[in-house]
Amino acid sequence: MTRNSEESHFLHYNMKSIAPTVDKGEGIYLYDTNGKRYIDGSSGPLVCNIGHGVKEIGEAYAAQAEKVAYVFRSHFTSEPVENLATLISKMAPDGLDKVFFVSSGSEGTEMAAKIAHQYYLELGQERKELVISRWLSYHGITMGALSMSGHLARRKNFVSSLLPYPKIYAPNCYHCPENSEYPACNISCAHRLKETIQLVGADYISAFIAEPIVGAAGGALTPPPEYYKIIREICDEFDILFIADEVMTGFGRTGTNFAMEHWDVTPDMIVFAKGASAGYYPIGGVIISEKIYKVLRDGKKGIFAPGHTFSGTPMAGAVGVKVIEYMDQHDLVGNVKQLSTYLMDQLKTLYKHPIVGDVRGKGFLLGIEFVKDRETREPFNYKESGKVAGLIAKKAFEKGLILYPGGGTVDGHLGDHILVAPPFVIKKEEIDEMISILDQAIGEVAKDL
Ligand SMILES: Cc1ncc(COP(=O)(O)O)c(C=O)c1O
């Protein structure tokens, strides 16, 4: 069934052309009400890690709803939410043991900023409130989270309402912001953090936040191996907390529980959402270090004040636990590890199209950047950034493959990329099917260009 936007009471993303109506999902596939089948090649916006239509999750959901769905966190705790926090703390690096729950990634990153500020308030350093982040980043759409985000297209309508958080350039080896090349660059993009801290004043800065691999804003930009060690050292030198925004990268997406493991660096806080529930319930949260926990606990009241009505409900706990159990039982992170090289190799075959400039990422968080000229890495220069990526995603969608396109990949203004990030349950032959559609979509769009 195709809906008409004027008749529908739902305010649609695209009011001029309404998306098809979904009927059901099964594994990596979604079906619309016309019976058309789509491969979910990006797990929605990198959410549906365990695939669609998993019966066990539905059963856990129904059982908990019948027992008790909701309690307010100042009135009760519950077994499901305690169990979920325990499981997450086991997945997290040593020393990150306490979990605060929210319902989305934006709430999570904003909560992490508030926790950082409360930490320094308790230590009597009231002015340490600013969060440094990076251009080419996305940390969420609520005003606090958007203030941290360097995603120009998503910021531009709200700039005067945003908090004045300082930003440094993100590591972007394909279009180096320092006009240099790895490793001769000496990772100067990481050292810029020190410069910014010194310019702003460490007395005013509570935290530095970064996505380990830049997702929506960078098309799986992956920093060099030394990057986060340098960042960690600078944060320690100036007594600034390091927040890893693992909303996209967490819960196995890159082949490890959390992506910071690839750099062997432990942050002070990890923010998670998306894959934590794999889409079966809105769950997000912040995992905090023992160091932060002790300061909050021993603070003036021992109360962590900020929260949301839907923080840490029994329903969230029951669904979250079942999702993690399901991932373990089916060794889904193992599947990501096992098939990620195959997926990457298959994506690299698409270099046969001259507009494929760079293929990058880790695990099942892979990106393709499209360029006008591969030699010079010159991006397409349409007024609308992301237009080429959008056309490719549209063409793929028509052919039954869902991708996550984006723009501004070069400098926030220019650039085109797509994220390829299938559910962890994908099989080799399904990867082949996905690549074949992507190949056709890129070929047809390139021809039209
Ligand atoms: C890294 C990262 N942080 C935060 C968010 C915001 O999450 P949400 O859309 O659940 O608020 C996103 C969403 O794409 C994200 O990719």
The ligand as an SDF file (V2000), in Angstrom:
LIG
                    3D

 16 16  0  0  0  0  0  0  0  0999 V2000
   27.4440    8.0640   17.4280 C   0  0  0  0  0  0  0  0  0  0  0  0
   26.0360    8.4960   17.7040 C   0  0  0  0  0  0  0  0  0  0  0  0
   25.7560    9.1260   18.8550 N   0  0  0  0  0  0  0  0  0  0  0  0
   24.5010    9.5170   19.1540 C   0  0  0  0  0  0  0  0  0  0  0  0
   23.4600    9.3080   18.2770 C   0  0  0  0  0  0  0  0  0  0  0  0
   22.0720    9.7450   18.6250 C   0  0  0  0  0  0  0  0  0  0  0  0
   21.3080    8.6370   18.9260 O   0  0  0  0  0  0  0  0  0  0  0  0
   19.6940    8.7170   18.8840 P   0  0  0  0  0  0  0  0  0  0  0  0
   19.3100    8.9380   17.4850 O   0  0  0  0  0  0  0  0  0  0  0  0
   19.2790    7.3770   19.4310 O   0  0  0  0  0  0  0  0  0  0  0  0
   19.2910    9.8100   19.7880 O   0  0  0  0  0  0  0  0  0  0  0  0
   23.7100    8.6650   17.0600 C   0  0  0  0  0  0  0  0  0  0  0  0
   22.6230    8.4300   16.0970 C   0  0  0  0  0  0  0  0  0  0  0  0
   22.8080    8.1660   14.9480 O   0  0  0  0  0  0  0  0  0  0  0  0
   25.0370    8.2530   16.7650 C   0  0  0  0  0  0  0  0  0  0  0  0
   25.3390    7.6420   15.6190 O   0  0  0  0  0  0  0  0  0  0  0  0
  1  2  1  0
  2  3  1  0
  2 15  2  0
  3  4  2  0
  4  5  1  0
  5  6  1  0
  5 12  2  0
  6  7  1  0
  7  8  1  0
  8  9  2  0
  8 10  1  0
  8 11  1  0
 12 13  1  0
 12 15  1  0
 13 14  2  0
 15 16  1  0
M  END
$$$$
